């Protein structure tokens, strides 16, 4: 019998860790490509990503 994996609530995780405050004190919006967003929410994207690239517009 396979043990069911508990799905992690990534939004809560990153809000609790306050990761973005370490980068900037300004308000930050994260935007995903709509196709990628649908894949992530539906669970079709199974690969665990290890790196994140953040581009900051200085203006």
Secondary structure, 3 states (H helix, E strand, C coil): CCCCCCCCCHHHHHHHHCHHHHHCCCCCCCCCCHHHHHHHHHCCCCCCCCCCCCCCCCC
